């Protein structure tokens, strides 16, 4: 089987590693001139780490990982967890995105990654799919996987009219810098006033990642750093969380990342006979539950098992879709509950309900 994968991010490269390990010939088409990552670190739960272990890169990912045990704070600094929840409901690994992408690209192999290459369209027929590229060329494959993110061109062709949309009023700011003496345990997440949230945690290589976000943001003024500091003040009554503001202040202005958050609306389908959407291309979420990467890697495990079990590609893709779409309907329900949590105890309760559900053992596909 020959597979072309549009997108060389974490999910696209993980797809390539998994299918290559299963014997497929893979080509990753990445529009950027180099393998890189947007953002600082990514939180990965056990279900994603299990996929990495199955496809042979588990040890490398583990070596990059910083274990995190989540607590939730209110603006006064009181810690909360949901009654009856367990440590397993709050444990994940924080992994630097750039290093993870490089590890995955090395596992795919340079000959299977084409940089500066953008998929612009495709035409299916009974024998396969012809994939078109921005340089005017085309190539044949048995399967095209759209792992090209919330702005997916593959999704645009497969499902016109289902482009990414603004999560109106939801903005996020984040950055990474060398640790500056903040408490090592950090403030993984604080629920503050005016629908603000944020915190910080240590990550790989002696660095610290911070993040703040807010829903229903009023008109923005000032620089991105000033905007982030304004939100940090909402998370620290009486100065208990001064370390967050100190981290933001110490971050160079050009290193402060600010985004208007986007999401992909629920899709009527994720596949055709020769094309599959995966990761954010299929289900990009507003990232306030910080699980999009984990669930995208989980997509890869399900797709790889379906293709290994079912020799007919169209039937394998239908099996993959029948597993994932109902699961994501439930993910959206949990995401809405977390988004609208009124305070830290409610946030802790809805978060634990989500993580417990997400990590529950599932029957094999």
N, C-alpha and C positions, 0 to 999 in steps of 0.2 A: 504493500500500500504506500502511495506517495501522498503526503499531507503538506499543504501550504498553510502556514499560520500567520495571520496578519496581526502584528503587534509583538514587540520584544520586551514587554514589561514582565512583571513577576508571573502572571498567569500564563501569558504566551510562552515564556521560556519553560515554565513548569510543564505545560502541555507538550512542548517539544521533547523535553527529557523523558517524560512518561511514555510517549508514543515511540520514540527512538529505542527506549529500553525494551519495548514490545516488538521490535523488529521493523517498524515503519521507516521509510525514508522521509525525512522532514526538512522543510525549508522555512525559516523564520524571516519574514519581511518586516523590517523595522525602519520607519521613516527617518529617525534621527541618524546623525552621522556616527554616533557611538552608542554603546549600551550605557544607559544612564537611568537615573530614577528621580522622579519629582517627589519632594518631601524628605523627611528625615528618617524615621524608623517606622516599622509596621508591627502591629501586635498580631501574633499568631497563636491560636489555641491548639489544643492537643490534636484535634481532627486534621488540621493542616500539617502538623509535624508528623503525623502518622503517614500521610500521603508522601511527604518527602522521604521518609524512611523506606517506604515500599518501592520508590523509584531510584533508590541508591544514593541520595544526597543528604540523608538524614544526619550523618555525623558532621558534615560540613555546616549544615544549618545550625545544628546544636552548638558548634564551636563559636558561632556568631551571636548566640542568643544570650540575653540577659533575663533571668527569671523575674517576673513581676507578680506581686500579690496585691490585688486591688482592694483599697478601702475608699470609701466615699466620705467627704467632709462637707459640712455646711459652712456658710460664710463666717461663722464664729469659731470654726476649727474643730467642732465635735465630729468624731469618727462614727460612721454608720456601716452596718451590713444587715442584710435581710435576716430576720429571725428564721432559724431552721436551715439556712444555707450552709454550705461546706466550703472548705478551703479550695476544693477542686472547682467550685463555681467561680472562683476569683483568680485562678492561676493562668497566666499565659506567658509567652516569650516575646520580648521586644527585640527586633532584628533590624539592623541598619539596611535600608532599602538598596543603597548603591552596592554594598558588599554582597548582598543576597543576589542581586541581578548579575554581578560578575561571576559568582559561584555557579549560577545556573547556566550562564552563557558558556562558561568553560566546560560544563557537563554536556551541553549540546554539541560543542565543537565549532570552531570558527568557520569551517567549510559549510556549515548548515545555517549560518546567520548572514543575511544580506542586509547591510546597513545602507542608509540613504535610499531606501526602497519603499514605495508606498502602494498598497493595493487600492485600486480605484473602482473595481467592478468585477463581475464574474458572469458567466453564462453556463448553465447546467445542461447536460443531456443525459441520455441513458447510460453512458459509459464513464462519466466523470464530470469534471468542472474545469472550464477554461478561466483562469484568473488573469485579470488585466492589471497592468502596473502604470504608474504615472509617467514612466519614460516611453510609453507607447508599446512596450513588449507585452507578451502574454505567455503563460505556461499552463500545462495540463497537470491535473492532480486527481486523485480519487476522492479527496476531501479537502475542503477549505474551512479552517477554524477562524472565526472572527474574535480575536482577543485584543481588539484595538480600542478598548476603553469607552468612556461615556460618549465620545464623539465618533463612534465607530462608523467607518465608511461601509463596512460589510453589512451592518444593520440597516443603514440607509438604503442600500440596494435591495436587501431581503424584505424590508418592511418600511417602505417610504412613509414619512409622516410621524415616525416615532423617535424623533431626535431628542437629545438631552434637554431638560428644562431646568430653570432656576428653582431652587428651593427658596422661594421668595422670603427675603428678610434674614436668611441664615448665612452668616459669615464666619470664617475661621482664620486664625493667625497662629503661626507656629515657627519654631526655629530650633537649631541645634548648635551648641557651643561647648568648648571644654568646660568640664565641671569647675565651679568656682567656690566650692566649700559649702554648698547647700546641704541640708540633711540628706543622708544617703537614701533613706526610705522614701523621701519625696512626698508629694501630694498627688497621688495618681489622678484623682478627679475631685474637684470641688464644685458643688452646686451653689451658685451665688444669687445675688439679687438680679432682677430684671432679665430673667431667663438666660443668665450667663453661666458658663461652665469652663473649667480649665484646670491645669495642673502641670506637673513636671515629673520626670523620672530619669534615673541614670540609664545609660545605654552603653553599647559596645565601645571600647577604646577610650575610656576615660571621658566620655562626653555625656551631656545632659540634654534631653529633649523637653521643650515646653510647648504647651498648646493652650489657647483660649478660643472659645467660640461663643456666639450669642445668637439667639433667635429674635425675630421681630426687631432687627437693628434699625435705629433711627438713621437719618442721613449722616453719612460719615464726613468727618472733618479731620484735618491733620495728616501726618505721615502714618504709614502702617505701624511703625513702632509706637507712636503716640496713641493710635487706636487700640493696640494691644494693651498698653499700660492702663488705658481708661477701663478696659474690661477687667484687668487684673485687680483694680481697686474694688470692683464689685464682689470679688472673691475673698476678701481679706478684711473683715471687720476688726478693728483694734490692732491691725498690723500683724496678726498671728501668722500670715502667710507672706511675709515680706520677701522671702527667698524667690517667689515667683516673679515679683516686680524687679528684683535685682537681676535675675536671669534675663528678663526681657531688656532691661536697660543696658546690660552688657553685650547684647547681640548687635552686631553692626546693622545699620539701617538696611543695607542691601541684602542682608541675610534673613530678614523677616519676611516670611511668606504669607501672603494674604489671598484668600479666595472667596468669591461668592460661590456658595455650594450649589452644585448641580445634581440632578438625579435622572435616571432613566425610567420612564413610566412603565407600568406593567404591559408586557408585550403579548399579543395574541398567539405567538409561537416563537420558539427559539431556533428551530431547525427547518431545513428542507431535506430533500433526499441526499444532497451532497455538501451541505453547508450547515455549520453549527456555530451559534454564538455562545460565548463563555465569559465568565468574569463580569467586569463592569459593562462590557458591551451588551450583555443580556440583562443585567439587574443592578446597575450602578445605584447605590443608596446614598442618601445623606449620611455622612460618616459619623454621626453622633453615637452609634453603638460600636464603632471601631471593629467591625467584623467582616467588612467587604472583602479584604484580602484573604482571610481565612476561608470564607465561603467560596471564593473564586478558586482557591487551591482544592477545596473539596469538590467543586465542579470537575476539575481535572481528573481526580480519582474515579468519579462516576463515569465520565466519558471514556476513560481508558479501559475500565472494566467492561463497559457495554461493547466497545469495539473488539475487545479480546474474546468475549463470549459469543457474539453474533457476527458471522462472516458477511452478512448482507449489510452494507453501510447504512442504507435508508432505515432498516429496522433497528439497527444499533442506535441511530440518532433519535428515533422515536422513543426508544427505551430510556435514553439519557434525558430527554425532555420530560417524559412522564414522571421521572424521579424528581427533577429539579424544580419545575414550575410550581407544583403544590407546596414544596418546601419553602420556596420564596414567598408564597402567599402568607405563610405563617411568619416568616421573617419580617415582613412588612407590618404585621399586626404588633409584633414585639417592638419594632422600631418606633411605631406611633406611640405606644405606651411609654417608652423611655423618653421620647421627645417631649411629651406633655406632662412628665412627672413634675409635680409642683414644688418639691423640696428634696433634700438629700435622702431622707428615709424612703420616700416613694421611688426615687431614682434607684436606690439600692435594691428595693424589692423587685422592680421591673427588670433591672439588669440581671439579678440572680435568676429570675424566671427564664429570661432569654438564654443565658449561658447554660443553665441546667438542661433546657430543652435542646440546645444546639449540640451539646456534648454527649447527649444520651446515645447509647449504642443503637445502631440501626441495622436492620437485616441487610445482607449483601444484595446488590442489584440483581 
